[in-house]
Amino acid sequence: MVTMTSADNALKSFYLGVVAEQLNTAANPLLAKIRQSTADVWGKEVRRLAQYGVNGGVGAGTEEGDLPTAAGNNYEQFVTTLKNLYGTVEISDKAVRASENNAGAFANLLNAEMDGLLKASSFNFGRMLFGDGSGVLCKVSSVSGMTLTVDSVKNVIEGMTVDVLDAEGGAISAITARRIVAVDRDAKTITLSGGALTGAEEGCLVCVQGSYNLELTGLGAIFKSTGSLYGLDRATHKWMIPYMKTSVGAIDETILQAAIDHLEEVAGSRVDFIVCSWGVKRALQKAMADSRVVIATTELAGGYKAITYNGIPVVADRFCPEGTMYLLNTADFCLHQLCDWKWLEGDDGKVLKQVPGKPLYTATLVKYADLICTRPCGQAMLSGITEA
């Protein structure tokens, strides 16, 4: 007979390893390319030494003269707080009891819940990789009833639970933990559940529930020329600023190669991964075809297929900003984590817990991590590309 104990054991002994592998390698091709490590984690923080420049103890001299003065490597310490990443599944007591005499039906129930968790987690973690850590999905342009017109629907999907904040990130008590029930991608509107959207107006922010300024330090935070990153001010640490070319227009091989050459010439960095929007990928394919360049393909970790440019995989990602291409040396990136994905366990060691006052049981996956790029100047971004 199937029981809640059976479900608990199945989640811990069978599903955990499978889900962790899927989230780490199959959720997103860029994430699959990035190394993950428990090194440099101290308490609730990541503290990583980053080397920049070169060793200064080199020089020429006379046969009997003084040797060069020792001058070691230059180091700065990056500091960032581990971000708390959660994924929750929910099973009703009724569903469990309905399948308690049928192991196959019970397995299908768990499979369906885990598939839903994987889909939601893949969407959100992929989104975070391109975000700036703020958790802002879009900005409100206008309000009509239960519907918000927003500046972009790239980062939203039906079923997400969101908060609407004011323009400064302050909470609007009447609009928290609302489900997105409909998305009109042509009109750029989202419709929320619940009552009236009291307090919502132009300039408000739509964020994942409870996540404002608590998400991973993604590419949106790394590719900036001002402000601080990992506790260091870019104004006094120019090597923290990536190569960024704006208003590119029509993409061609010369523009692409110029960025790659700049990174190798100035930072000694070799691009091994290119990620862009779907429209930019099509524009690049057209430019290569017009130049009669043979478009080769390759297979990446997680089973993803990609075209290549001079042997470098070019991957289109739904969360990459429109008209944008990132040229990355993924060896400079690491997802530092306290541990890999784990179930949140109670004092009794169980992962399935009853929701107080409800006939529901929940289980929560947790991971404490943040993304660090040790050499921002070794990365490039091209934006304002005309899409095809």
C-alpha positions in Angstrom: 0.0 0.0 0.0 1.2 3.5 -0.9 1.6 5.9 2.1 3.0 9.3 2.7 6.1 7.5 4.1 6.5 5.9 0.7 6.2 9.2 -1.0 8.7 10.7 1.4 11.2 7.9 0.8 10.7 8.1 -3.0 11.5 11.9 -3.0 14.7 11.4 -1.0 16.1 8.2 -2.5 15.0 8.4 -6.2 13.8 11.8 -7.3 16.5 14.0 -5.6 19.4 12.8 -7.7 17.4 12.9 -10.9 16.0 16.3 -10.3 19.4 17.8 -9.3 21.0 16.4 -12.4 18.2 17.9 -14.6 18.4 21.3 -13.0 22.2 21.4 -13.2 22.7 20.2 -16.8 19.4 20.3 -18.6 17.7 23.5 -17.4 19.8 25.8 -19.5 22.8 25.3 -21.9 24.7 28.2 -20.3 24.2 26.9 -16.8 25.3 23.5 -17.9 28.6 25.1 -19.2 29.3 26.9 -15.9 31.4 25.1 -13.2 29.7 24.5 -9.8 31.8 24.4 -6.7 31.5 24.4 -2.9 34.9 26.2 -2.6 35.2 29.7 -1.3 32.0 29.5 0.7 32.3 31.0 4.1 29.1 30.9 6.2 26.4 32.8 4.3 28.9 34.4 1.9 31.1 33.6 -1.0 34.6 35.2 -0.7 36.7 34.6 -3.8 40.1 36.0 -4.6 40.3 37.3 -8.1 43.6 38.0 -9.8 44.0 40.9 -12.3 46.8 42.3 -14.3 50.2 40.5 -14.3 53.0 39.7 -11.9 55.3 42.8 -11.7 58.5 41.0 -10.7 59.9 40.7 -14.3 62.5 42.8 -15.9 65.8 42.8 -17.9 69.2 43.9 -16.5 72.9 43.8 -16.8 75.1 40.8 -16.2 76.2 42.0 -12.7 73.3 44.4 -11.9 70.4 44.1 -9.5 67.7 41.6 -10.1 64.2 42.8 -10.7 62.3 43.9 -7.6 59.7 41.4 -6.5 56.2 42.4 -7.2 53.6 39.6 -6.9 50.2 39.1 -8.5 47.4 41.6 -8.0 44.4 40.3 -6.1 41.1 41.6 -5.0 38.5 39.8 -2.9 35.0 39.4 -4.3 32.3 39.2 -1.7 28.7 38.2 -2.3 25.8 36.8 -0.3 24.6 33.3 -1.0 21.2 33.5 -2.6 18.4 31.2 -1.4 16.9 29.3 -4.3 13.7 27.3 -3.6 11.4 25.0 -5.6 8.2 23.6 -4.0 5.9 20.7 -5.0 2.5 20.2 -3.6 0.5 17.0 -3.2 -3.1 16.8 -1.9 -4.1 14.1 0.7 -7.0 13.2 -1.6 -4.7 12.5 -4.5 -2.5 10.3 -2.3 -5.4 8.3 -0.9 -6.9 7.9 -4.4 -3.8 6.1 -5.5 -2.8 4.3 -2.3 -3.8 0.9 -3.7 -2.2 1.5 -7.1 1.6 1.9 -7.2 1.5 2.9 -10.8 -1.0 5.7 -10.3 1.0 6.9 -7.4 4.2 7.0 -9.4 2.4 8.9 -12.1 1.3 11.4 -9.5 4.8 12.0 -8.3 6.2 12.1 -11.8 3.7 14.8 -12.8 4.5 16.9 -9.7 8.3 16.6 -10.3 7.9 17.4 -14.0 6.0 20.6 -13.0 8.8 21.5 -10.6 11.5 21.0 -13.2 9.6 23.1 -15.8 9.1 26.0 -13.3 12.6 25.8 -11.9 14.2 25.6 -15.4 12.2 28.7 -16.4 13.2 30.7 -13.4 16.8 29.7 -13.1 17.3 30.3 -16.8 15.7 33.8 -16.3 18.0 34.5 -13.3 21.1 33.9 -15.4 20.3 36.9 -17.5 18.9 39.1 -14.8 20.6 41.7 -12.6 19.6 40.1 -9.2 16.6 42.4 -8.7 14.0 39.8 -9.5 12.1 42.4 -11.6 10.3 40.7 -14.4 8.9 43.8 -16.1 7.6 47.3 -15.5 4.0 48.4 -15.7 3.0 50.8 -18.5 -0.8 51.0 -17.7 -3.5 49.3 -15.6 -7.0 48.2 -16.7 -9.0 46.2 -14.3 -7.1 43.0 -13.5 -4.8 43.5 -16.5 -1.4 45.1 -16.6 0.2 46.4 -19.8 4.0 45.9 -19.3 7.2 46.8 -21.2 8.1 43.2 -21.8 6.6 39.7 -21.4 9.9 37.8 -22.0 10.3 36.9 -18.4 6.7 36.0 -17.5 4.6 32.9 -18.0 1.1 31.7 -16.9 1.1 30.3 -13.4 3.9 32.4 -12.0 3.2 33.9 -8.6 4.2 37.6 -8.5 4.2 40.8 -6.4 3.6 44.2 -7.7 5.9 46.8 -6.1 6.0 50.6 -6.5 8.7 52.2 -8.6 11.2 52.3 -5.7 10.6 48.7 -4.9 8.3 49.3 -1.9 5.5 46.7 -1.2 1.9 47.4 -2.3 0.0 45.4 0.3 -3.0 44.8 -1.9 -1.0 43.1 -4.7 1.2 40.4 -3.3 1.4 36.7 -4.2 -0.9 37.0 -7.2 -1.0 34.3 -9.9 -0.5 35.2 -13.5 -3.6 33.7 -15.2 -3.1 35.0 -18.7 -0.4 36.5 -20.9 -1.0 38.2 -24.2 2.4 38.3 -25.8 1.3 40.4 -28.8 -0.4 43.1 -26.7 2.3 42.8 -23.9 -0.3 42.3 -21.1 -0.6 40.1 -18.1 -3.8 39.3 -16.1 -3.5 38.6 -12.4 -5.8 36.6 -10.1 -7.5 38.1 -7.0 -9.2 41.4 -6.4 -8.7 44.9 -7.7 -5.1 46.0 -8.4 -5.3 48.9 -5.9 -2.2 50.9 -5.9 -0.8 49.7 -9.3 0.2 52.4 -11.7 2.7 53.3 -14.5 6.2 52.6 -13.3 5.4 49.9 -10.9 7.6 46.7 -10.8 6.4 43.2 -11.3 8.6 40.7 -9.4 8.6 37.0 -8.5 6.9 36.6 -5.1 9.2 37.7 -2.3 12.3 37.8 -4.5 13.0 41.5 -4.9 16.8 42.0 -4.8 17.3 38.4 -3.7 18.1 36.6 -7.0 21.4 35.4 -8.5 24.0 37.9 -9.7 23.3 37.3 -13.4 24.7 38.7 -16.6 22.5 41.9 -16.2 24.5 42.8 -13.1 27.9 41.9 -14.6 27.5 43.9 -17.8 27.4 47.4 -16.4 30.0 50.2 -16.5 29.1 52.0 -13.3 28.2 51.0 -9.7 29.7 48.2 -7.7 30.0 44.4 -8.3 30.9 41.9 -5.6 31.7 44.7 -3.3 34.1 46.5 -5.6 33.5 49.9 -7.2 33.9 49.9 -11.0 35.1 53.6 -10.9 38.3 52.5 -9.3 38.5 49.0 -10.7 38.2 49.4 -14.5 39.1 45.8 -15.1 35.6 45.0 -13.6 34.0 46.6 -16.8 33.3 44.1 -19.7 33.6 45.0 -23.3 30.3 46.5 -24.4 29.4 47.8 -27.9 26.0 49.3 -28.3 23.9 50.3 -31.4 25.5 47.6 -33.5 22.9 47.5 -36.2 23.4 44.8 -38.8 25.6 42.0 -37.5 28.5 40.6 -39.5 31.6 38.6 -39.0 33.8 41.6 -38.6 31.9 43.0 -35.7 31.8 39.6 -34.0 35.5 39.0 -34.6 36.5 42.4 -33.4 34.9 41.7 -30.0 36.6 38.3 -29.8 40.0 39.8 -30.8 39.6 42.6 -28.3 39.1 40.2 -25.4 42.1 38.1 -26.4 44.3 41.1 -27.0 43.4 43.2 -23.9 42.5 40.5 -21.3 44.0 37.3 -22.7 40.5 35.8 -22.6 39.3 33.3 -25.2 35.6 33.1 -25.9 34.2 29.6 -25.7 30.4 30.3 -25.6 28.2 32.8 -27.4 24.6 33.3 -26.3 22.1 35.6 -28.0 18.4 36.2 -28.6 16.6 34.1 -31.3 16.4 37.1 -33.7 20.1 37.7 -33.4 20.9 34.1 -34.0 18.8 34.2 -37.2 20.6 37.4 -38.3 24.0 35.8 -37.7 23.0 32.7 -39.7 21.9 35.0 -42.6 25.1 37.0 -42.5 27.2 33.8 -42.5 25.1 32.3 -45.4 25.5 35.6 -47.4 29.2 35.3 -46.9 29.0 31.7 -48.0 30.4 30.4 -44.7 29.7 26.8 -44.0 27.5 26.7 -40.8 28.6 23.9 -38.6 26.8 22.5 -35.6 27.8 20.9 -32.3 26.1 19.2 -29.4 26.4 20.7 -25.9 26.1 19.2 -22.4 22.5 18.4 -21.7 21.8 17.4 -25.2 21.5 20.9 -26.7 22.5 21.5 -30.3 24.0 24.7 -31.5 25.5 26.3 -34.6 29.1 27.4 -34.3 31.1 30.5 -35.3 34.9 29.6 -35.8 34.3 26.6 -33.6 32.5 28.6 -30.8 29.0 27.4 -30.1 26.2 30.0 -30.6 23.1 29.4 -28.5 19.8 31.2 -28.6 18.1 31.7 -25.3 14.6 32.9 -24.7 15.7 35.1 -21.8 18.6 36.9 -23.6 17.5 40.6 -24.2 16.3 41.4 -27.7 19.1 42.5 -30.1 21.8 41.3 -27.7 24.7 38.9 -27.9 27.0 37.8 -25.1 30.5 36.5 -25.9 31.7 34.6 -22.8 34.8 32.8 -21.5 32.9 30.4 -19.2 36.1 29.3 -17.5 35.8 32.7 -15.6 32.4 31.8 -14.2 31.6 29.6 -11.3 28.3 28.9 -9.4 29.5 28.8 -5.8 27.2 26.8 -3.6 26.9 25.7 0.0 25.7 22.3 -1.3 23.9 20.9 -4.3 20.1 20.7 -4.4 18.7 19.2 -1.2 15.2 18.6 0.2 14.3 20.8 3.1 13.9 18.4 6.0 12.0 18.8 9.2 13.2 17.8 12.7 11.7 14.3 12.0 13.8 13.9 8.9 10.7 14.0 6.6 10.6 16.2 3.5 6.8 16.1 3.0 5.1 18.4 5.4 1.4 19.1 5.9 0.3 22.7 5.2 -1.2 23.9 8.5 -5.0 23.8 8.3 -5.1 22.3 4.9 -5.2 18.7 3.4 -2.1 19.4 1.4 1.5 18.2 1.7 4.5 20.2 0.4 8.2 19.4 -0.2 10.8 22.0 -0.9 14.1 21.8 -2.8 16.7 24.2 -1.7 20.1 25.5 -3.0 22.2 28.3 -1.5 24.4 29.7 -4.3 25.5 32.7 -6.3 27.2 33.3 -9.6 30.7 34.9 -9.8 32.7 36.0 -12.8 36.3 36.4 -11.8 37.3 38.3 -14.9 34.5 40.7 -16.1 36.9 42.4 -18.5 37.3 39.1 -20.3 33.6 39.1 -21.4 31.8 41.0 -24.2 28.3 42.1 -25.0 27.0 43.4 -28.3 23.6 45.2 -28.2 21.3 47.1 -30.5 21.7 44.3 -33.1 19.1 44.3 -35.9 17.2 41.0 -35.6 16.1 38.9 -38.5 
